[in-house]
Amino acid sequence: MSEMPRWVKVFAVVGIALAVLVLVALVTGHDPGRHTGAGAGLAL
C-alpha cells in the first residue's frame, strides 16, 4: 500500500470502517427499522 495515493488509503479505511459498523449493527440487531417507531408503518 505504499505506492497508493493518500486519498485512496483514506477511502479504503473509511469504507472498511463503515462495512464493519454495518456488520456489527446487523449482527446485534440494531438495524434502521428499530428507529422508525412502532406505529409509523414505514417499510425501509
ROBANU-498061 format. One record per residue (C-alpha): x, y, z; residue number from 1. Coordinates in nm, 3 decimals, always signed. Last residue first. Layout:
# residues N
u,v,w,nr
X,Y,Z,NUM
...
***
This chain:
# residues 44
u,v,w,nr
-3.750,+0.053,+0.494,44
-4.118,-0.027,+0.536,43
-4.283,+0.258,+0.720,42
-4.596,+0.192,+0.923,41
-4.503,+0.455,+1.181,40
-4.682,+0.285,+1.467,39
-4.384,+0.108,+1.625,38
-4.132,+0.383,+1.564,37
-3.884,+0.423,+1.278,36
-3.578,+0.359,+1.497,35
-3.581,-0.020,+1.505,34
-3.600,-0.041,+1.126,33
-3.251,+0.112,+1.097,32
-3.089,-0.215,+1.214,31
-2.963,-0.260,+1.568,30
-2.997,-0.638,+1.577,29
-2.650,-0.716,+1.715,28
-2.539,-0.890,+1.395,27
-2.684,-0.620,+1.171,26
-2.525,-0.333,+1.364,25
-2.190,-0.512,+1.384,24
-2.194,-0.576,+1.009,23
-2.288,-0.216,+0.935,22
-2.010,-0.086,+1.159,21
-1.756,-0.321,+0.998,20
-1.859,-0.206,+0.649,19
-1.834,+0.158,+0.756,18
-1.482,+0.104,+0.893,17
-1.375,-0.078,+0.577,16
-1.505,+0.205,+0.361,15
-1.338,+0.472,+0.576,14
-1.004,+0.288,+0.565,13
-1.024,+0.235,+0.189,12
-1.129,+0.596,+0.124,11
-0.836,+0.722,+0.332,10
-0.590,+0.489,+0.159,9
-0.709,+0.605,-0.183,8
-0.683,+0.968,-0.071,7
-0.319,+0.914,+0.036,6
-0.212,+0.797,-0.307,5
-0.113,+0.432,-0.343,4
+0.256,+0.339,-0.367,3
+0.299,+0.233,-0.002,2
+0.000,+0.000,+0.000,1
***
